[in-house]
Amino acid sequence: MKFLITGGAGFIGSNLTKFLCDKGYEVTVIDDLSSAGHTPDEIDQRAKLVVGNIGDEKLLDQLVPGKDVVLHLAAAGIIKLSLENPYFYFENNVLNGVKLLEAMRRHGVNKIVYSSSSSAYGEPEQVPIPESHPFKPINPYGASKAAFEHVLSAYYHSFGIQSISFRYFNVYGPGDEQLPRTRAAPTWVVNALENKPLPLYWEGKQKKDYIYVEDVARANLMAAMKCEGLHVYNVGSGEGIWMSDLVKTLEKVMGKKLEIQQMGERKGDPTVTVGDISKIKKELGWKPEVDLETGLKRTIEYYARRITK
């Protein structure tokens, strides 16, 4: 099976690239390296890396032909920046995605696995959040993810392009080098290793669903194997943890007390994001395999190696 991974130099994409190469698949990566955090020599050398943007239609015409499945992860993904420049987020996350689908149409590639986001739900009306929950995004990033899911629906019904959309919750693990660093897990781990305070928003009174990146990579492969029709799945642990308790879990794993810096409120943050993962368990046979403490230990080991280089 031949894969094209868009955004394959990013956090999830680079882990997915390695995962698929380990399984013996042929992988081509396209990434403009604008926010990946990884240099080209850090991308798995068994994959073919093409530096470019999915908005480049001529480049897509070179890369899409002959692929069996497109794994679409390329996106502007920082909520804070989406508040500062909404136009860029809709252009990059929606319009460039349409260019990718058009290239797939031109070259007869009809399967795509899309990395969507739980941000599309906004502030939930019920917890855990089922896939049937209405879209009520509270930031442009979430809105752009929701919009492209509608595009995929249109392309399935109009042109027969089959898709699976994954609404990720809070993915964490080794390799999260996205800059600027805004996600809690890598920020906290790096700061803890460097004996700096951990920035905590909303006094830790947010409940989030954390899922380890290797579990996400495994879900992508399972989806690629079963990509028929039009489907949407939550990808998370199915369990929530208060951010204040996540600090305590990190302290337990690291074996030391950590200093906290209270940051107050942050726009665009829902109070609770915990996913109902019963659908993906039933239909794809996927479930999380890496618990939070194990995942944090692996994440700490990764950043400790980076810091000491």
FIFITI-786566 format. One record per residue (C-alpha): residue number from 1; residue in one letter; y, x, z. Coordinates in nm, 3 decimals, decimal comma, padded with zeros to 5 digits. Last residue first. Layout:
// residues N
+-----+---------+---------+---------+---------+
| num | residuo |      yy |      xx |      zz |
+-----+---------+---------+---------+---------+
| NUM |       A |       Y |       X |       Z |
...
+-----+---------+---------+---------+---------+
***
This chain:
// residues 309
+-----+---------+---------+---------+---------+
| num | residuo |      yy |      xx |      zz |
+-----+---------+---------+---------+---------+
| 309 |       K |  01,716 |  02,198 |  02,298 |
| 308 |       T |  01,719 |  02,091 |  02,664 |
| 307 |       I |  01,894 |  01,760 |  02,597 |
| 306 |       R |  01,660 |  01,659 |  02,317 |
| 305 |       R |  01,348 |  01,734 |  02,523 |
| 304 |       A |  01,480 |  01,530 |  02,817 |
| 303 |       Y |  01,565 |  01,254 |  02,570 |
| 302 |       Y |  01,204 |  01,223 |  02,455 |
| 301 |       E |  01,051 |  01,249 |  02,803 |
| 300 |       I |  01,286 |  00,978 |  02,931 |
| 299 |       T |  01,182 |  00,744 |  02,648 |
| 298 |       R |  00,814 |  00,805 |  02,716 |
| 297 |       K |  00,865 |  00,727 |  03,086 |
| 296 |       L |  01,072 |  00,420 |  02,997 |
| 295 |       G |  00,793 |  00,286 |  02,776 |
| 294 |       T |  00,534 |  00,336 |  03,047 |
| 293 |       E |  00,754 |  00,158 |  03,303 |
| 292 |       L |  00,830 | -00,129 |  03,064 |
| 291 |       D |  00,473 | -00,203 |  02,956 |
| 290 |       V |  00,340 | -00,092 |  02,617 |
| 289 |       E |  00,092 | -00,327 |  02,444 |
| 288 |       P |  00,309 | -00,617 |  02,333 |
| 287 |       K |  00,126 | -00,895 |  02,146 |
| 286 |       W |  00,036 | -00,953 |  01,783 |
| 285 |       G | -00,234 | -01,190 |  01,656 |
| 284 |       L | -00,012 | -01,288 |  01,365 |
| 283 |       E | -00,020 | -01,668 |  01,405 |
| 282 |       K | -00,104 | -01,719 |  01,772 |
| 281 |       K |  00,067 | -01,416 |  01,927 |
| 280 |       I |  00,362 | -01,455 |  01,692 |
| 279 |       K |  00,406 | -01,816 |  01,800 |
| 278 |       S |  00,365 | -01,755 |  02,176 |
| 277 |       I |  00,648 | -01,502 |  02,180 |
| 276 |       D |  00,910 | -01,713 |  02,361 |
| 275 |       G |  01,204 | -01,475 |  02,387 |
| 274 |       V |  01,433 | -01,385 |  02,673 |
| 273 |       T |  01,804 | -01,344 |  02,613 |
| 272 |       V |  02,015 | -01,456 |  02,911 |
| 271 |       T |  02,387 | -01,421 |  02,978 |
| 270 |       P |  02,496 | -01,374 |  02,618 |
| 269 |       D |  02,715 | -01,071 |  02,541 |
| 268 |       G |  02,980 | -01,101 |  02,268 |
| 267 |       K |  03,269 | -00,987 |  02,484 |
| 266 |       R |  03,198 | -00,746 |  02,769 |
| 265 |       E |  03,282 | -00,820 |  03,132 |
| 264 |       G |  03,325 | -00,569 |  03,412 |
| 263 |       M |  03,234 | -00,203 |  03,366 |
| 262 |       Q |  03,081 | -00,124 |  03,707 |
| 261 |       Q |  02,983 |  00,244 |  03,711 |
| 260 |       I |  02,648 |  00,295 |  03,881 |
| 259 |       E |  02,512 |  00,618 |  04,030 |
| 258 |       L |  02,136 |  00,661 |  04,017 |
| 257 |       K |  01,897 |  00,720 |  04,306 |
| 256 |       K |  01,600 |  00,937 |  04,217 |
| 255 |       G |  01,233 |  00,922 |  04,124 |
| 254 |       M |  01,287 |  00,892 |  03,750 |
| 253 |       V |  01,042 |  00,602 |  03,710 |
| 252 |       K |  01,161 |  00,429 |  04,027 |
| 251 |       E |  01,528 |  00,480 |  03,943 |
| 250 |       L |  01,466 |  00,336 |  03,595 |
| 249 |       T |  01,301 |  00,032 |  03,752 |
| 248 |       K |  01,595 | -00,009 |  03,989 |
| 247 |       V |  01,843 |  00,006 |  03,700 |
| 246 |       L |  01,632 | -00,252 |  03,516 |
| 245 |       D |  01,662 | -00,468 |  03,826 |
| 244 |       S |  02,041 | -00,478 |  03,790 |
| 243 |       M |  01,991 | -00,559 |  03,423 |
| 242 |       W |  01,787 | -00,862 |  03,524 |
| 241 |       I |  01,448 | -00,851 |  03,357 |
| 240 |       G |  01,305 | -01,107 |  03,119 |
| 239 |       E |  00,952 | -01,150 |  02,994 |
| 238 |       G |  00,827 | -01,253 |  02,651 |
| 237 |       S |  00,797 | -00,886 |  02,565 |
| 236 |       G |  00,991 | -00,926 |  02,245 |
| 235 |       V |  00,951 | -01,006 |  01,879 |
| 234 |       N |  01,043 | -01,364 |  01,794 |
| 233 |       Y |  00,891 | -01,483 |  01,470 |
| 232 |       V |  01,010 | -01,644 |  01,146 |
| 231 |       H |  00,795 | -01,736 |  00,847 |
| 230 |       L |  00,831 | -01,813 |  00,476 |
| 229 |       G |  00,520 | -01,799 |  00,257 |
| 228 |       E |  00,275 | -01,511 |  00,265 |
| 227 |       C |  00,332 | -01,178 |  00,435 |
| 226 |       K |  00,003 | -01,115 |  00,616 |
| 225 |       M | -00,040 | -00,740 |  00,568 |
| 224 |       A |  00,333 | -00,675 |  00,581 |
| 223 |       A |  00,354 | -00,877 |  00,902 |
| 222 |       M |  00,085 | -00,667 |  01,070 |
| 221 |       L |  00,270 | -00,352 |  00,965 |
| 220 |       N |  00,599 | -00,482 |  01,102 |
| 219 |       A |  00,440 | -00,589 |  01,431 |
| 218 |       R |  00,301 | -00,237 |  01,479 |
| 217 |       A |  00,648 | -00,092 |  01,437 |
| 216 |       V |  00,783 | -00,334 |  01,698 |
| 215 |       D |  00,512 | -00,234 |  01,945 |
| 214 |       E |  00,610 |  00,127 |  01,881 |
| 213 |       V |  00,972 |  00,039 |  01,963 |
| 212 |       Y |  00,903 | -00,093 |  02,312 |
| 211 |       I |  01,027 | -00,445 |  02,387 |
| 210 |       Y |  01,288 | -00,541 |  02,648 |
| 209 |       D |  01,385 | -00,905 |  02,716 |
| 208 |       K |  01,719 | -00,937 |  02,889 |
| 207 |       K |  01,861 | -01,111 |  03,196 |
| 206 |       Q |  02,228 | -01,054 |  03,263 |
| 205 |       K |  02,379 | -01,034 |  03,610 |
| 204 |       G |  02,398 | -00,653 |  03,614 |
| 203 |       E |  02,751 | -00,657 |  03,754 |
| 202 |       W |  02,865 | -00,818 |  03,423 |
| 201 |       Y |  02,839 | -00,478 |  03,257 |
| 200 |       L |  02,680 | -00,162 |  03,398 |
| 199 |       P |  02,778 |  00,189 |  03,284 |
| 198 |       L |  02,532 |  00,439 |  03,438 |
| 197 |       P |  02,701 |  00,728 |  03,619 |
| 196 |       K |  02,637 |  01,086 |  03,505 |
| 195 |       N |  02,365 |  01,317 |  03,635 |
| 194 |       E |  02,282 |  01,448 |  03,284 |
| 193 |       L |  01,933 |  01,301 |  03,291 |
| 192 |       A |  02,071 |  00,976 |  03,430 |
| 191 |       N |  02,339 |  00,966 |  03,160 |
| 190 |       V |  02,080 |  01,016 |  02,887 |
| 189 |       V |  01,851 |  00,747 |  03,030 |
| 188 |       W |  02,136 |  00,503 |  03,085 |
| 187 |       T |  02,280 |  00,538 |  02,738 |
| 186 |       P |  01,937 |  00,520 |  02,576 |
| 185 |       A |  01,846 |  00,197 |  02,760 |
| 184 |       A |  02,188 |  00,027 |  02,766 |
| 183 |       R |  02,271 |  00,015 |  02,397 |
| 182 |       T |  02,620 |  00,136 |  02,303 |
| 181 |       R |  02,575 |  00,487 |  02,161 |
| 180 |       P |  02,833 |  00,543 |  01,888 |
| 179 |       L |  02,616 |  00,651 |  01,721 |
| 178 |       Q |  02,253 |  00,548 |  01,684 |
| 177 |       E |  02,019 |  00,811 |  01,823 |
| 176 |       D |  01,747 |  00,580 |  01,947 |
| 175 |       G |  01,454 |  00,809 |  01,877 |
| 174 |       P |  01,235 |  00,736 |  02,175 |
| 173 |       G |  01,221 |  00,382 |  02,315 |
| 172 |       Y |  01,407 |  00,054 |  02,327 |
| 171 |       V |  01,418 | -00,277 |  02,141 |
| 170 |       N |  01,609 | -00,556 |  02,311 |
| 169 |       F |  01,509 | -00,883 |  02,138 |
| 168 |       Y |  01,406 | -00,870 |  01,779 |
| 167 |       R |  01,410 | -01,181 |  01,563 |
| 166 |       F |  01,155 | -01,084 |  01,303 |
| 165 |       S |  01,183 | -01,251 |  00,964 |
| 164 |       I |  00,874 | -01,278 |  00,745 |
| 163 |       S |  00,932 | -01,324 |  00,376 |
| 162 |       Q |  00,788 | -01,443 |  00,049 |
| 161 |       I |  01,001 | -01,429 | -00,265 |
| 160 |       G |  00,906 | -01,739 | -00,460 |
| 159 |       F |  01,230 | -01,771 | -00,659 |
| 158 |       S |  01,406 | -02,087 | -00,546 |
| 157 |       H |  01,216 | -02,183 | -00,229 |
| 156 |       Y |  01,163 | -01,826 | -00,115 |
| 155 |       Y |  01,506 | -01,704 | -00,224 |
| 154 |       A |  01,679 | -01,992 | -00,042 |
| 153 |       S |  01,487 | -01,928 |  00,278 |
| 152 |       L |  01,571 | -01,558 |  00,254 |
| 151 |       V |  01,940 | -01,644 |  00,221 |
| 150 |       H |  01,918 | -01,861 |  00,532 |
| 149 |       E |  01,771 | -01,563 |  00,719 |
| 148 |       F |  02,062 | -01,362 |  00,584 |
| 147 |       A |  02,311 | -01,593 |  00,751 |
| 146 |       A |  02,141 | -01,568 |  01,091 |
| 145 |       K |  02,168 | -01,189 |  01,085 |
| 144 |       S |  02,534 | -01,204 |  00,979 |
| 143 |       A |  02,610 | -01,453 |  01,257 |
| 142 |       G |  02,452 | -01,227 |  01,516 |
| 141 |       Y |  02,670 | -00,936 |  01,403 |
| 140 |       P |  02,979 | -01,158 |  01,386 |
| 139 |       N |  02,953 | -01,250 |  01,756 |
| 138 |       I |  02,867 | -01,567 |  01,950 |
| 137 |       P |  02,576 | -01,680 |  01,736 |
| 136 |       K |  02,469 | -02,045 |  01,772 |
| 135 |       F |  02,151 | -02,069 |  01,564 |
| 134 |       P |  01,939 | -02,355 |  01,686 |
| 133 |       H |  01,623 | -02,290 |  01,893 |
| 132 |       S |  01,312 | -02,356 |  01,683 |
| 131 |       E |  01,206 | -01,991 |  01,719 |
| 130 |       P |  01,162 | -02,054 |  02,092 |
| 129 |       I |  01,393 | -01,905 |  02,358 |
| 128 |       P |  01,238 | -01,854 |  02,700 |
| 127 |       V |  01,463 | -02,002 |  02,819 |
| 126 |       Q |  01,650 | -02,306 |  02,690 |
| 125 |       E |  02,004 | -02,370 |  02,564 |
| 124 |       P |  02,049 | -02,003 |  02,481 |
| 123 |       E |  02,388 | -01,832 |  02,447 |
| 122 |       G |  02,379 | -01,687 |  02,095 |
| 121 |       Y |  02,064 | -01,754 |  01,895 |
| 120 |       A |  02,145 | -01,515 |  01,609 |
| 119 |       S |  02,168 | -01,231 |  01,860 |
| 118 |       S |  01,788 | -01,258 |  01,881 |
| 117 |       S |  01,794 | -01,036 |  01,575 |
| 116 |       S |  01,666 | -01,003 |  01,219 |
| 115 |       S |  01,452 | -00,720 |  01,086 |
| 114 |       Y |  01,325 | -00,860 |  00,757 |
| 113 |       V |  00,976 | -00,820 |  00,615 |
| 112 |       I |  00,988 | -00,864 |  00,237 |
| 111 |       K |  00,729 | -00,960 | -00,020 |
| 110 |       N |  00,793 | -01,057 | -00,383 |
| 109 |       V |  00,834 | -00,738 | -00,583 |
| 108 |       G |  00,857 | -00,844 | -00,948 |
| 107 |       H |  01,108 | -00,588 | -01,065 |
| 106 |       R |  01,412 | -00,802 | -01,133 |
| 105 |       R |  01,346 | -01,028 | -00,836 |
| 104 |       M |  01,314 | -00,733 | -00,598 |
| 103 |       A |  01,642 | -00,597 | -00,731 |
| 102 |       E |  01,799 | -00,937 | -00,668 |
| 101 |       L |  01,663 | -00,934 | -00,313 |
| 100 |       L |  01,824 | -00,595 | -00,250 |
|  99 |       K |  02,155 | -00,714 | -00,391 |
|  98 |       V |  02,132 | -01,016 | -00,160 |
|  97 |       G |  02,090 | -00,778 |  00,134 |
|  96 |       N |  02,408 | -00,602 |  00,025 |
|  95 |       L |  02,586 | -00,938 |  00,053 |
|  94 |       V |  02,443 | -01,023 |  00,394 |
|  93 |       N |  02,428 | -00,727 |  00,632 |
|  92 |       N |  02,673 | -00,494 |  00,459 |
|  91 |       E |  02,934 | -00,743 |  00,341 |
|  90 |       F |  02,900 | -00,963 |  00,647 |
|  89 |       Y |  02,931 | -00,666 |  00,881 |
|  88 |       F |  03,218 | -00,511 |  00,687 |
|  87 |       Y |  03,416 | -00,836 |  00,704 |
|  86 |       P |  03,365 | -00,865 |  01,081 |
|  85 |       N |  03,546 | -00,538 |  01,159 |
|  84 |       E |  03,646 | -00,511 |  01,525 |
|  83 |       L |  03,410 | -00,775 |  01,661 |
|  82 |       S |  03,128 | -00,629 |  01,452 |
|  81 |       L |  03,211 | -00,293 |  01,609 |
|  80 |       K |  03,128 | -00,423 |  01,957 |
|  79 |       I |  02,803 | -00,579 |  01,833 |
|  78 |       I |  02,670 | -00,256 |  01,685 |
|  77 |       G |  02,412 | -00,317 |  01,412 |
|  76 |       A |  02,540 | -00,248 |  01,063 |
|  75 |       A |  02,223 | -00,314 |  00,874 |
|  74 |       A |  01,930 | -00,154 |  00,692 |
|  73 |       L |  01,603 | -00,279 |  00,844 |
|  72 |       H |  01,438 | -00,438 |  00,541 |
|  71 |       L |  01,069 | -00,357 |  00,509 |
|  70 |       V |  01,002 | -00,408 |  00,137 |
|  69 |       V |  00,640 | -00,468 |  00,044 |
|  68 |       D |  00,416 | -00,373 | -00,247 |
|  67 |       K |  00,647 | -00,125 | -00,415 |
|  66 |       G |  00,601 | -00,046 | -00,783 |
|  65 |       P |  00,965 | -00,095 | -00,880 |
|  64 |       V |  01,207 | -00,099 | -00,582 |
|  63 |       L |  01,331 |  00,260 | -00,581 |
|  62 |       Q |  01,488 |  00,321 | -00,922 |
|  61 |       D |  01,640 | -00,023 | -00,966 |
|  60 |       L |  01,765 |  00,005 | -00,608 |
|  59 |       L |  01,962 |  00,315 | -00,708 |
|  58 |       K |  02,128 |  00,126 | -00,991 |
|  57 |       E |  02,212 | -00,160 | -00,756 |
|  56 |       D |  02,390 |  00,057 | -00,499 |
|  55 |       G |  02,457 | -00,192 | -00,217 |
|  54 |       I |  02,136 | -00,069 | -00,059 |
|  53 |       N |  02,320 |  00,252 |  00,023 |
|  52 |       G |  02,202 |  00,605 | -00,047 |
|  51 |       V |  02,015 |  00,906 |  00,083 |
|  50 |       V |  01,661 |  00,887 | -00,051 |
|  49 |       L |  01,390 |  01,004 |  00,188 |
|  48 |       K |  01,033 |  01,026 |  00,060 |
|  47 |       A |  00,796 |  01,003 |  00,357 |
|  46 |       R |  00,557 |  01,276 |  00,468 |
|  45 |       Q |  00,854 |  01,468 |  00,607 |
|  44 |       D |  00,904 |  01,214 |  00,885 |
|  43 |       I |  01,281 |  01,191 |  00,925 |
|  42 |       E |  01,425 |  01,467 |  01,146 |
|  41 |       D |  01,501 |  01,691 |  00,845 |
|  40 |       P |  01,731 |  01,423 |  00,706 |
|  39 |       T |  01,950 |  01,420 |  01,020 |
|  38 |       H |  01,913 |  01,135 |  01,266 |
|  37 |       G |  02,195 |  00,941 |  01,432 |
|  36 |       A |  02,141 |  00,655 |  01,190 |
|  35 |       S |  02,504 |  00,547 |  01,173 |
|  34 |       S |  02,619 |  00,645 |  00,825 |
|  33 |       L |  02,287 |  00,800 |  00,722 |
|  32 |       D |  02,304 |  00,612 |  00,389 |
|  31 |       D |  01,938 |  00,515 |  00,424 |
|  30 |       I |  01,659 |  00,457 |  00,173 |
|  29 |       V |  01,308 |  00,545 |  00,282 |
|  28 |       T |  00,997 |  00,560 |  00,063 |
|  27 |       V |  00,659 |  00,535 |  00,232 |
|  26 |       E |  00,306 |  00,577 |  00,100 |
|  25 |       Y |  00,063 |  00,468 |  00,372 |
|  24 |       G | -00,174 |  00,697 |  00,563 |
|  23 |       K | -00,163 |  00,527 |  00,903 |
|  22 |       D |  00,037 |  00,817 |  01,048 |
|  21 |       C |  00,282 |  00,767 |  00,759 |
|  20 |       L |  00,319 |  00,403 |  00,865 |
|  19 |       F |  00,398 |  00,491 |  01,227 |
|  18 |       K |  00,631 |  00,774 |  01,125 |
|  17 |       T |  00,834 |  00,542 |  00,904 |
|  16 |       L |  00,834 |  00,270 |  01,171 |
|  15 |       N |  00,976 |  00,511 |  01,428 |
|  14 |       S |  01,243 |  00,619 |  01,182 |
|  13 |       G |  01,325 |  00,257 |  01,098 |
|  12 |       I |  01,350 |  00,141 |  01,459 |
|  11 |       F |  01,613 |  00,401 |  01,544 |
|  10 |       G |  01,770 |  00,454 |  01,205 |
|   9 |       A |  01,648 |  00,680 |  00,925 |
|   8 |       G |  01,445 |  00,404 |  00,761 |
|   7 |       G |  01,745 |  00,181 |  00,704 |
|   6 |       T |  01,568 |  00,025 |  00,408 |
|   5 |       I |  01,196 |  00,092 |  00,414 |
|   4 |       L |  01,017 |  00,074 |  00,078 |
|   3 |       F |  00,643 |  00,054 |  00,127 |
|   2 |       K |  00,345 |  00,128 | -00,097 |
|   1 |       M |  00,000 |  00,000 |  00,000 |
+-----+---------+---------+---------+---------+
***
